[in-house]
Amino acid sequence: MFFGKCGTLITILWCMLVVEKEEMKWREVLMDFPQLTRTLPDGREESVMKRTTLVANTSNMHVAAREASIYTGITIAEYFRDMGYNVSMMVDSTSRWAEALREISGRLVVLKNISRLFD
């Protein structure tokens, strides 16, 4: 669960890259997560999803989509932070993101070398 000081607004951002083998586990999390509630300072119960943004992408998507999902999550987190909300961002499988960055940078080097052939 995610808790803040009494009376504070908390925005939770959860950005994840789903590994194929663990896809079933994440499906269960996404099915159970909306049912979670938190107790507000005035005693009312509120759904955690009311203050949560999920950005999800499977690891079998193309490289650019895997890279973009992290930046999308960061952009959304910065937007809410700039609006004055407290933001907590969690990223799952940063190794997949790093792998996507390596693949893209490797392809850019290849493209750069090919363009030199035609100069």
N, CA, C and O atoms as CSV, one atom per row, in Angstrom:
chain,resi,resn,atom,element,x,y,z
A,1,MET,N,N,0.847,-1.185,0.000
A,1,MET,CA,C,0.000,0.000,0.000
A,1,MET,C,C,0.882,1.235,0.000
A,1,MET,O,O,2.059,1.183,0.359
A,2,PHE,N,N,0.292,2.335,-0.407
A,2,PHE,CA,C,1.008,3.596,-0.494
A,2,PHE,C,C,0.341,4.584,0.461
A,2,PHE,O,O,-0.851,4.862,0.331
A,3,PHE,N,N,1.095,5.110,1.408
A,3,PHE,CA,C,0.529,6.017,2.390
A,3,PHE,C,C,1.273,7.340,2.363
A,3,PHE,O,O,2.458,7.390,2.033
A,4,GLY,N,N,0.577,8.400,2.709
A,4,GLY,CA,C,1.188,9.707,2.835
A,4,GLY,C,C,0.802,10.298,4.174
A,4,GLY,O,O,0.041,9.686,4.923
A,5,LYS,N,N,1.310,11.469,4.488
A,5,LYS,CA,C,0.939,12.139,5.724
A,5,LYS,C,C,-0.544,12.480,5.680
A,5,LYS,O,O,-1.139,12.547,4.605
A,6,CYS,N,N,-1.130,12.692,6.832
A,6,CYS,CA,C,-2.555,13.039,6.897
A,6,CYS,C,C,-2.829,14.311,6.107
A,6,CYS,O,O,-2.136,15.315,6.272
A,7,GLY,N,N,-3.822,14.264,5.265
A,7,GLY,CA,C,-4.243,15.445,4.521
A,7,GLY,C,C,-3.469,15.710,3.247
A,7,GLY,O,O,-3.764,16.682,2.553
A,8,THR,N,N,-2.490,14.884,2.913
A,8,THR,CA,C,-1.739,15.125,1.678
A,8,THR,C,C,-2.399,14.405,0.518
A,8,THR,O,O,-3.074,13.392,0.701
A,9,LEU,N,N,-2.197,14.934,-0.665
A,9,LEU,CA,C,-2.690,14.275,-1.870
A,9,LEU,C,C,-1.563,13.423,-2.424
A,9,LEU,O,O,-0.441,13.898,-2.596
A,10,ILE,N,N,-1.858,12.191,-2.695
A,10,ILE,CA,C,-0.838,11.282,-3.226
A,10,ILE,C,C,-1.273,10.815,-4.601
A,10,ILE,O,O,-2.394,10.339,-4.779
A,11,THR,N,N,-0.398,10.949,-5.554
A,11,THR,CA,C,-0.641,10.399,-6.882
A,11,THR,C,C,0.358,9.280,-7.081
A,11,THR,O,O,1.560,9.472,-6.896
A,12,ILE,N,N,-0.127,8.131,-7.452
A,12,ILE,CA,C,0.735,6.969,-7.645
A,12,ILE,C,C,0.842,6.701,-9.132
A,12,ILE,O,O,-0.173,6.595,-9.820
A,13,LEU,N,N,2.046,6.591,-9.630
A,13,LEU,CA,C,2.266,6.266,-11.034
A,13,LEU,C,C,3.045,4.967,-11.074
A,13,LEU,O,O,4.123,4.850,-10.490
A,14,TRP,N,N,2.487,4.000,-11.769
A,14,TRP,CA,C,3.130,2.697,-11.831
A,14,TRP,C,C,3.409,2.391,-13.282
A,14,TRP,O,O,2.478,2.200,-14.066
A,15,CYS,N,N,4.659,2.341,-13.650
A,15,CYS,CA,C,5.051,2.125,-15.037
A,15,CYS,C,C,5.739,0.776,-15.107
A,15,CYS,O,O,6.684,0.521,-14.360
A,16,MET,N,N,5.273,-0.095,-16.001
A,16,MET,CA,C,5.866,-1.420,-16.001
A,16,MET,C,C,6.050,-1.969,-17.402
A,16,MET,O,O,5.273,-1.687,-18.314
A,17,LEU,N,N,7.077,-2.741,-17.543
A,17,LEU,CA,C,7.313,-3.526,-18.750
A,17,LEU,C,C,7.095,-4.975,-18.345
A,17,LEU,O,O,7.795,-5.489,-17.473
A,18,VAL,N,N,6.152,-5.620,-18.958
A,18,VAL,CA,C,5.768,-6.958,-18.533
A,18,VAL,C,C,6.589,-8.001,-19.281
A,18,VAL,O,O,6.622,-8.007,-20.512
A,19,VAL,N,N,7.238,-8.865,-18.549
A,19,VAL,CA,C,7.996,-9.962,-19.134
A,19,VAL,C,C,6.998,-11.051,-19.517
A,19,VAL,O,O,6.078,-11.347,-18.754
A,20,GLU,N,N,7.177,-11.647,-20.693
A,20,GLU,CA,C,6.218,-12.636,-21.200
A,20,GLU,C,C,5.916,-13.737,-20.192
A,20,GLU,O,O,4.751,-14.089,-20.006
A,21,LYS,N,N,6.921,-14.282,-19.545
A,21,LYS,CA,C,6.716,-15.389,-18.615
A,21,LYS,C,C,5.904,-14.951,-17.401
A,21,LYS,O,O,5.175,-15.750,-16.814
A,22,GLU,N,N,6.030,-13.692,-17.031
A,22,GLU,CA,C,5.338,-13.188,-15.850
A,22,GLU,C,C,4.046,-12.463,-16.207
A,22,GLU,O,O,3.435,-11.827,-15.348
A,23,GLU,N,N,3.631,-12.554,-17.453
A,23,GLU,CA,C,2.457,-11.814,-17.898
A,23,GLU,C,C,1.208,-12.196,-17.113
A,23,GLU,O,O,0.386,-11.335,-16.798
A,24,MET,N,N,1.060,-13.475,-16.797
A,24,MET,CA,C,-0.112,-13.920,-16.034
A,24,MET,C,C,-0.122,-13.296,-14.645
A,24,MET,O,O,-1.177,-12.916,-14.138
A,25,LYS,N,N,1.057,-13.191,-14.028
A,25,LYS,CA,C,1.151,-12.583,-12.699
A,25,LYS,C,C,0.688,-11.131,-12.756
A,25,LYS,O,O,-0.051,-10.680,-11.881
A,26,TRP,N,N,1.120,-10.397,-13.780
A,26,TRP,CA,C,0.741,-8.993,-13.893
A,26,TRP,C,C,-0.729,-8.832,-14.234
A,26,TRP,O,O,-1.360,-7.859,-13.819
A,27,ARG,N,N,-1.277,-9.764,-14.978
A,27,ARG,CA,C,-2.718,-9.713,-15.239
A,27,ARG,C,C,-3.492,-9.812,-13.937
A,27,ARG,O,O,-4.474,-9.098,-13.732
A,28,GLU,N,N,-3.044,-10.706,-13.051
A,28,GLU,CA,C,-3.702,-10.842,-11.752
A,28,GLU,C,C,-3.576,-9.562,-10.936
A,28,GLU,O,O,-4.537,-9.138,-10.294
A,29,VAL,N,N,-2.395,-8.945,-10.958
A,29,VAL,CA,C,-2.197,-7.690,-10.233
A,29,VAL,C,C,-3.137,-6.620,-10.775
A,29,VAL,O,O,-3.765,-5.892,-10.007
A,30,LEU,N,N,-3.231,-6.527,-12.094
A,30,LEU,CA,C,-4.097,-5.511,-12.689
A,30,LEU,C,C,-5.572,-5.784,-12.421
A,30,LEU,O,O,-6.377,-4.853,-12.411
A,31,MET,N,N,-5.934,-7.033,-12.205
A,31,MET,CA,C,-7.322,-7.355,-11.865
A,31,MET,C,C,-7.609,-7.056,-10.391
A,31,MET,O,O,-8.704,-6.603,-10.057
A,32,ASP,N,N,-6.638,-7.304,-9.509
A,32,ASP,CA,C,-6.842,-7.102,-8.072
A,32,ASP,C,C,-6.615,-5.662,-7.633
A,32,ASP,O,O,-7.250,-5.203,-6.683
A,33,PHE,N,N,-5.737,-4.951,-8.295
A,33,PHE,CA,C,-5.344,-3.601,-7.884
A,33,PHE,C,C,-6.524,-2.631,-7.771
A,33,PHE,O,O,-6.582,-1.880,-6.797
A,34,PRO,N,N,-7.466,-2.612,-8.721
A,34,PRO,CA,C,-8.589,-1.668,-8.600
A,34,PRO,C,C,-9.474,-1.909,-7.380
A,34,PRO,O,O,-10.228,-1.018,-6.988
A,35,GLN,N,N,-9.399,-3.076,-6.781
A,35,GLN,CA,C,-10.234,-3.370,-5.618
A,35,GLN,C,C,-9.621,-2.872,-4.314
A,35,GLN,O,O,-10.295,-2.879,-3.284
A,36,LEU,N,N,-8.367,-2.442,-4.331
A,36,LEU,CA,C,-7.715,-1.933,-3.126
A,36,LEU,C,C,-8.285,-0.577,-2.748
A,36,LEU,O,O,-8.611,0.234,-3.614
A,37,THR,N,N,-8.402,-0.338,-1.445
A,37,THR,CA,C,-8.885,0.957,-0.958
A,37,THR,C,C,-7.922,1.485,0.089
A,37,THR,O,O,-7.113,0.742,0.644
A,38,ARG,N,N,-8.022,2.768,0.345
A,38,ARG,CA,C,-7.248,3.388,1.417
A,38,ARG,C,C,-8.190,4.249,2.237
A,38,ARG,O,O,-9.171,4.773,1.710
A,39,THR,N,N,-7.903,4.398,3.506
A,39,THR,CA,C,-8.745,5.184,4.395
A,39,THR,C,C,-8.224,6.614,4.420
A,39,THR,O,O,-7.049,6.854,4.697
A,40,LEU,N,N,-9.108,7.557,4.128
A,40,LEU,CA,C,-8.758,8.973,4.143
A,40,LEU,C,C,-8.760,9.489,5.579
A,40,LEU,O,O,-9.331,8.843,6.457
A,41,PRO,N,N,-8.130,10.646,5.840
A,41,PRO,CA,C,-8.087,11.194,7.202
A,41,PRO,C,C,-9.472,11.410,7.821
A,41,PRO,O,O,-9.626,11.337,9.040
A,42,ASP,N,N,-10.475,11.676,6.984
A,42,ASP,CA,C,-11.820,11.894,7.535
A,42,ASP,C,C,-12.589,10.585,7.736
A,42,ASP,O,O,-13.765,10.613,8.098
A,43,GLY,N,N,-11.936,9.435,7.505
A,43,GLY,CA,C,-12.546,8.140,7.761
A,43,GLY,C,C,-13.180,7.470,6.555
A,43,GLY,O,O,-13.535,6.293,6.619
A,44,ARG,N,N,-13.328,8.197,5.458
A,44,ARG,CA,C,-13.923,7.601,4.254
A,44,ARG,C,C,-12.921,6.670,3.587
A,44,ARG,O,O,-11.709,6.826,3.738
A,45,GLU,N,N,-13.448,5.702,2.848
A,45,GLU,CA,C,-12.610,4.790,2.061
A,45,GLU,C,C,-12.621,5.252,0.614
A,45,GLU,O,O,-13.663,5.634,0.081
A,46,GLU,N,N,-11.451,5.213,-0.020
A,46,GLU,CA,C,-11.325,5.654,-1.408
A,46,GLU,C,C,-10.546,4.594,-2.179
A,46,GLU,O,O,-9.595,4.013,-1.657
A,47,SER,N,N,-10.946,4.349,-3.410
A,47,SER,CA,C,-10.239,3.399,-4.260
A,47,SER,C,C,-8.840,3.922,-4.568
A,47,SER,O,O,-8.660,5.105,-4.854
A,48,VAL,N,N,-7.865,3.043,-4.508
A,48,VAL,CA,C,-6.487,3.423,-4.827
A,48,VAL,C,C,-6.393,3.856,-6.289
A,48,VAL,O,O,-5.568,4.703,-6.632
A,49,MET,N,N,-7.227,3.286,-7.146
A,49,MET,CA,C,-7.207,3.617,-8.577
A,49,MET,C,C,-7.593,5.067,-8.846
A,49,MET,O,O,-7.296,5.594,-9.918
A,50,LYS,N,N,-8.251,5.720,-7.888
A,50,LYS,CA,C,-8.656,7.109,-8.079
A,50,LYS,C,C,-7.442,8.027,-8.214
A,50,LYS,O,O,-7.527,9.097,-8.816
A,51,ARG,N,N,-6.322,7.601,-7.653
A,51,ARG,CA,C,-5.102,8.410,-7.682
A,51,ARG,C,C,-3.935,7.660,-8.318
A,51,ARG,O,O,-2.777,7.915,-7.989
A,52,THR,N,N,-4.237,6.745,-9.218
A,52,THR,CA,C,-3.206,5.908,-9.821
A,52,THR,C,C,-3.250,5.998,-11.336
A,52,THR,O,O,-4.324,5.999,-11.937
A,53,THR,N,N,-2.090,6.074,-11.941
A,53,THR,CA,C,-1.963,6.016,-13.392
A,53,THR,C,C,-1.072,4.825,-13.719
A,53,THR,O,O,0.036,4.718,-13.194
A,54,LEU,N,N,-1.537,3.943,-14.567
A,54,LEU,CA,C,-0.749,2.778,-14.962
A,54,LEU,C,C,-0.327,2.914,-16.420
A,54,LEU,O,O,-1.153,3.204,-17.285
A,55,VAL,N,N,0.942,2.708,-16.687
A,55,VAL,CA,C,1.458,2.660,-18.054
A,55,VAL,C,C,2.068,1.276,-18.208
A,55,VAL,O,O,3.057,0.959,-17.547
A,56,ALA,N,N,1.496,0.455,-19.064
A,56,ALA,CA,C,1.968,-0.928,-19.195
A,56,ALA,C,C,2.346,-1.225,-20.638
A,56,ALA,O,O,1.755,-0.689,-21.575
A,57,ASN,N,N,3.335,-2.084,-20.796
A,57,ASN,CA,C,3.801,-2.480,-22.117
A,57,ASN,C,C,4.400,-3.875,-21.992
A,57,ASN,O,O,5.129,-4.149,-21.038
A,58,THR,N,N,4.108,-4.743,-22.921
A,58,THR,CA,C,4.674,-6.090,-22.858
A,58,THR,C,C,6.071,-6.111,-23.470
A,58,THR,O,O,6.396,-5.296,-24.334
A,59,SER,N,N,6.879,-7.040,-23.017
A,59,SER,CA,C,8.265,-7.094,-23.480
A,59,SER,C,C,8.394,-7.619,-24.901
A,59,SER,O,O,9.471,-7.524,-25.490
A,60,ASN,N,N,7.327,-8.171,-25.466
A,60,ASN,CA,C,7.427,-8.643,-26.848
A,60,ASN,C,C,7.021,-7.567,-27.851
A,60,ASN,O,O,6.954,-7.835,-29.051
A,61,MET,N,N,6.751,-6.357,-27.374
A,61,MET,CA,C,6.486,-5.234,-28.276
A,61,MET,C,C,7.816,-4.787,-28.888
A,61,MET,O,O,8.888,-5.166,-28.417
A,62,HIS,N,N,7.727,-3.986,-29.933
A,62,HIS,CA,C,8.964,-3.557,-30.583
A,62,HIS,C,C,9.758,-2.627,-29.670
A,62,HIS,O,O,9.228,-2.076,-28.705
A,63,VAL,N,N,11.019,-2.467,-29.990
A,63,VAL,CA,C,11.974,-1.778,-29.128
A,63,VAL,C,C,11.557,-0.342,-28.830
A,63,VAL,O,O,11.651,0.101,-27.686
A,64,ALA,N,N,11.103,0.381,-29.832
A,64,ALA,CA,C,10.730,1.783,-29.628
A,64,ALA,C,C,9.571,1.915,-28.645
A,64,ALA,O,O,9.535,2.865,-27.862
A,65,ALA,N,N,8.634,0.987,-28.674
A,65,ALA,CA,C,7.501,1.031,-27.740
A,65,ALA,C,C,7.966,0.779,-26.313
A,65,ALA,O,O,7.473,1.406,-25.375
A,66,ARG,N,N,8.919,-0.142,-26.147
A,66,ARG,CA,C,9.448,-0.411,-24.803
A,66,ARG,C,C,10.161,0.812,-24.247
A,66,ARG,O,O,10.026,1.138,-23.067
A,67,GLU,N,N,10.918,1.482,-25.099
A,67,GLU,CA,C,11.624,2.684,-24.645
A,67,GLU,C,C,10.635,3.801,-24.347
A,67,GLU,O,O,10.773,4.500,-23.344
A,68,ALA,N,N,9.646,3.974,-25.204
A,68,ALA,CA,C,8.691,5.073,-25.055
A,68,ALA,C,C,7.821,4.931,-23.812
A,68,ALA,O,O,7.396,5.938,-23.246
A,69,SER,N,N,7.550,3.711,-23.378
A,69,SER,CA,C,6.670,3.541,-22.215
A,69,SER,C,C,7.281,4.144,-20.954
A,69,SER,O,O,6.562,4.711,-20.132
A,70,ILE,N,N,8.587,4.029,-20.792
A,70,ILE,CA,C,9.241,4.624,-19.626
A,70,ILE,C,C,9.160,6.142,-19.702
A,70,ILE,O,O,8.822,6.798,-18.717
A,71,TYR,N,N,9.470,6.704,-20.870
A,71,TYR,CA,C,9.419,8.158,-21.015
A,71,TYR,C,C,7.996,8.687,-20.877
A,71,TYR,O,O,7.799,9.796,-20.379
A,72,THR,N,N,7.011,7.920,-21.304
A,72,THR,CA,C,5.616,8.316,-21.113
A,72,THR,C,C,5.298,8.387,-19.626
A,72,THR,O,O,4.682,9.345,-19.160
A,73,GLY,N,N,5.720,7.373,-18.891
A,73,GLY,CA,C,5.507,7.368,-17.445
A,73,GLY,C,C,6.187,8.535,-16.753
A,73,GLY,O,O,5.603,9.159,-15.868
A,74,ILE,N,N,7.416,8.834,-17.148
A,74,ILE,CA,C,8.148,9.958,-16.557
A,74,ILE,C,C,7.440,11.273,-16.857
A,74,ILE,O,O,7.324,12.131,-15.983
A,75,THR,N,N,6.967,11.434,-18.091
A,75,THR,CA,C,6.274,12.663,-18.480
A,75,THR,C,C,5.004,12.859,-17.667
A,75,THR,O,O,4.727,13.964,-17.201
A,76,ILE,N,N,4.228,11.789,-17.496
A,76,ILE,CA,C,2.999,11.883,-16.702
A,76,ILE,C,C,3.330,12.214,-15.249
A,76,ILE,O,O,2.654,13.038,-14.634
A,77,ALA,N,N,4.362,11.579,-14.696
A,77,ALA,CA,C,4.766,11.854,-13.313
A,77,ALA,C,C,5.192,13.308,-13.139
A,77,ALA,O,O,4.823,13.947,-12.154
A,78,GLU,N,N,5.964,13.834,-14.084
A,78,GLU,CA,C,6.392,15.228,-14.004
A,78,GLU,C,C,5.209,16.182,-14.108
A,78,GLU,O,O,5.187,17.220,-13.447
A,79,TYR,N,N,4.231,15.838,-14.930
A,79,TYR,CA,C,3.039,16.673,-15.083
A,79,TYR,C,C,2.309,16.809,-13.743
A,79,TYR,O,O,1.974,17.917,-13.324
A,80,PHE,N,N,2.063,15.676,-13.073
A,80,PHE,CA,C,1.361,15.735,-11.791
A,80,PHE,C,C,2.214,16.408,-10.725
A,80,PHE,O,O,1.686,17.122,-9.871
A,81,ARG,N,N,3.527,16.191,-10.762
A,81,ARG,CA,C,4.413,16.854,-9.807
A,81,ARG,C,C,4.362,18.364,-9.987
A,81,ARG,O,O,4.298,19.109,-9.010
A,82,ASP,N,N,4.390,18.819,-11.248
A,82,ASP,CA,C,4.329,20.252,-11.525
A,82,ASP,C,C,2.993,20.864,-11.119
A,82,ASP,O,O,2.914,22.065,-10.858
A,83,MET,N,N,1.941,20.042,-11.064
A,83,MET,CA,C,0.637,20.526,-10.610
A,83,MET,C,C,0.574,20.610,-9.085
A,83,MET,O,O,-0.426,21.076,-8.538
A,84,GLY,N,N,1.617,20.171,-8.398
A,84,GLY,CA,C,1.670,20.280,-6.949
A,84,GLY,C,C,1.331,19.009,-6.194
A,84,GLY,O,O,1.294,19.014,-4.963
A,85,TYR,N,N,1.084,17.916,-6.911
A,85,TYR,CA,C,0.779,16.649,-6.246
A,85,TYR,C,C,2.064,15.962,-5.808
A,85,TYR,O,O,3.128,16.192,-6.383
A,86,ASN,N,N,1.959,15.124,-4.795
A,86,ASN,CA,C,3.061,14.244,-4.419
A,86,ASN,C,C,2.999,13.037,-5.340
A,86,ASN,O,O,1.941,12.424,-5.482
A,87,VAL,N,N,4.105,12.691,-5.962
A,87,VAL,CA,C,4.120,11.623,-6.961
A,87,VAL,C,C,5.088,10.530,-6.533
A,87,VAL,O,O,6.198,10.809,-6.079
A,88,SER,N,N,4.661,9.301,-6.682
A,88,SER,CA,C,5.516,8.140,-6.461
A,88,SER,C,C,5.517,7.336,-7.751
A,88,SER,O,O,4.466,6.869,-8.190
A,89,MET,N,N,6.687,7.168,-8.365
A,89,MET,CA,C,6.767,6.432,-9.620
A,89,MET,C,C,7.549,5.147,-9.406
A,89,MET,O,O,8.656,5.163,-8.867
A,90,MET,N,N,6.964,4.036,-9.831
A,90,MET,CA,C,7.623,2.742,-9.733
A,90,MET,C,C,7.769,2.159,-11.127
A,90,MET,O,O,6.824,2.174,-11.915
A,91,VAL,N,N,8.939,1.650,-11.428
A,91,VAL,CA,C,9.199,1.058,-12.742
A,91,VAL,C,C,9.638,-0.383,-12.525
A,91,VAL,O,O,10.540,-0.660,-11.734
A,92,ASP,N,N,8.994,-1.285,-13.232
A,92,ASP,CA,C,9.368,-2.690,-13.146
A,92,ASP,C,C,10.172,-3.048,-14.390
A,92,ASP,O,O,9.855,-2.584,-15.485
A,93,SER,N,N,11.171,-3.839,-14.240
A,93,SER,CA,C,11.992,-4.353,-15.329
A,93,SER,C,C,12.768,-3.249,-16.053
A,93,SER,O,O,12.636,-3.066,-17.263
A,94,THR,N,N,13.574,-2.525,-15.287
A,94,THR,CA,C,14.430,-1.514,-15.910
A,94,THR,C,C,15.487,-2.160,-16.798
A,94,THR,O,O,16.029,-1.511,-17.693
A,95,SER,N,N,15.780,-3.434,-16.553
A,95,SER,CA,C,16.754,-4.120,-17.408
A,95,SER,C,C,16.215,-4.260,-18.830
A,95,SER,O,O,16.983,-4.187,-19.789
A,96,ARG,N,N,14.894,-4.461,-18.979
A,96,ARG,CA,C,14.293,-4.523,-20.321
A,96,ARG,C,C,14.377,-3.162,-21.003
A,96,ARG,O,O,14.582,-3.078,-22.214
A,97,TRP,N,N,14.217,-2.101,-20.222
A,97,TRP,CA,C,14.327,-0.754,-20.776
A,97,TRP,C,C,15.765,-0.507,-21.239
A,97,TRP,O,O,15.987,0.026,-22.326
A,98,ALA,N,N,16.738,-0.894,-20.413
A,98,ALA,CA,C,18.143,-0.722,-20.787
A,98,ALA,C,C,18.473,-1.543,-22.030
A,98,ALA,O,O,19.235,-1.102,-22.890
A,99,GLU,N,N,17.897,-2.731,-22.118
A,99,GLU,CA,C,18.095,-3.571,-23.302
A,99,GLU,C,C,17.544,-2.878,-24.549
A,99,GLU,O,O,18.169,-2.911,-25.609
A,100,ALA,N,N,16.379,-2.253,-24.418
A,100,ALA,CA,C,15.790,-1.529,-25.553
A,100,ALA,C,C,16.677,-0.357,-25.959
A,100,ALA,O,O,16.863,-0.105,-27.150
A,101,LEU,N,N,17.226,0.361,-24.980
A,101,LEU,CA,C,18.123,1.480,-25.288
A,101,LEU,C,C,19.373,0.997,-26.019
A,101,LEU,O,O,19.828,1.637,-26.966
A,102,ARG,N,N,19.928,-0.139,-25.577
A,102,ARG,CA,C,21.114,-0.692,-26.248
A,102,ARG,C,C,20.796,-1.089,-27.684
A,102,ARG,O,O,21.594,-0.848,-28.590
A,103,GLU,N,N,19.623,-1.700,-27.892
A,103,GLU,CA,C,19.247,-2.108,-29.249
A,103,GLU,C,C,19.092,-0.899,-30.162
A,103,GLU,O,O,19.554,-0.914,-31.302
A,104,ILE,N,N,18.444,0.142,-29.662
A,104,ILE,CA,C,18.243,1.344,-30.481
A,104,ILE,C,C,19.575,2.016,-30.777
A,104,ILE,O,O,19.829,2.409,-31.916
A,105,SER,N,N,20.439,2.155,-29.753
A,105,SER,CA,C,21.728,2.815,-29.998
A,105,SER,C,C,22.577,1.998,-30.963
A,105,SER,O,O,23.298,2.564,-31.784
A,106,GLY,N,N,22.499,0.672,-30.872
A,106,GLY,CA,C,23.230,-0.175,-31.819
A,106,GLY,C,C,22.744,0.013,-33.241
A,106,GLY,O,O,23.542,0.043,-34.177
A,107,ARG,N,N,21.442,0.140,-33.404
A,107,ARG,CA,C,20.887,0.349,-34.742
A,107,ARG,C,C,21.239,1.725,-35.286
A,107,ARG,O,O,21.452,1.884,-36.488
A,108,LEU,N,N,21.300,2.725,-34.404
A,108,LEU,CA,C,21.668,4.065,-34.862
A,108,LEU,C,C,23.107,4.099,-35.355
A,108,LEU,O,O,23.411,4.779,-36.335
A,109,VAL,N,N,23.994,3.375,-34.685
A,109,VAL,CA,C,25.393,3.307,-35.119
A,109,VAL,C,C,25.471,2.644,-36.487
A,109,VAL,O,O,26.216,3.101,-37.353
A,110,VAL,N,N,24.709,1.573,-36.691
A,110,VAL,CA,C,24.702,0.885,-37.986
A,110,VAL,C,C,24.198,1.825,-39.073
A,110,VAL,O,O,24.778,1.884,-40.157
A,111,LEU,N,N,23.126,2.558,-38.796
A,111,LEU,CA,C,22.595,3.503,-39.782
A,111,LEU,C,C,23.598,4.612,-40.083
A,111,LEU,O,O,23.738,5.040,-41.228
A,112,LYS,N,N,24.293,5.071,-39.047
A,112,LYS,CA,C,25.292,6.120,-39.231
A,112,LYS,C,C,26.428,5.613,-40.122
A,112,LYS,O,O,26.902,6.337,-40.998
A,113,ASN,N,N,26.861,4.379,-39.900
A,113,ASN,CA,C,27.941,3.798,-40.705
A,113,ASN,C,C,27.498,3.564,-42.144
A,113,ASN,O,O,28.297,3.744,-43.063
A,114,ILE,N,N,26.256,3.169,-42.361
A,114,ILE,CA,C,25.745,2.960,-43.720
A,114,ILE,C,C,25.684,4.284,-44.471
A,114,ILE,O,O,26.003,4.337,-45.658
A,115,SER,N,N,25.275,5.353,-43.788
A,115,SER,CA,C,25.173,6.646,-44.468
A,115,SER,C,C,26.544,7.154,-44.907
A,115,SER,O,O,26.636,7.906,-45.877
A,116,ARG,N,N,27.616,6.756,-44.209
A,116,ARG,CA,C,28.968,7.167,-44.598
A,116,ARG,C,C,29.380,6.540,-45.926
A,116,ARG,O,O,30.202,7.106,-46.647
A,117,LEU,N,N,28.822,5.388,-46.255
A,117,LEU,CA,C,29.157,4.727,-47.514
A,117,LEU,C,C,28.715,5.550,-48.719
A,117,LEU,O,O,29.325,5.481,-49.786
A,118,PHE,N,N,27.655,6.325,-48.543
A,118,PHE,CA,C,27.103,7.075,-49.663
A,118,PHE,C,C,27.584,8.517,-49.721
A,118,PHE,O,O,27.161,9.265,-50.602
A,119,ASP,N,N,28.457,8.927,-48.807
A,119,ASP,CA,C,28.985,10.304,-48.822
A,119,ASP,C,C,30.103,10.461,-49.814
A,119,ASP,O,O,30.658,11.551,-49.952
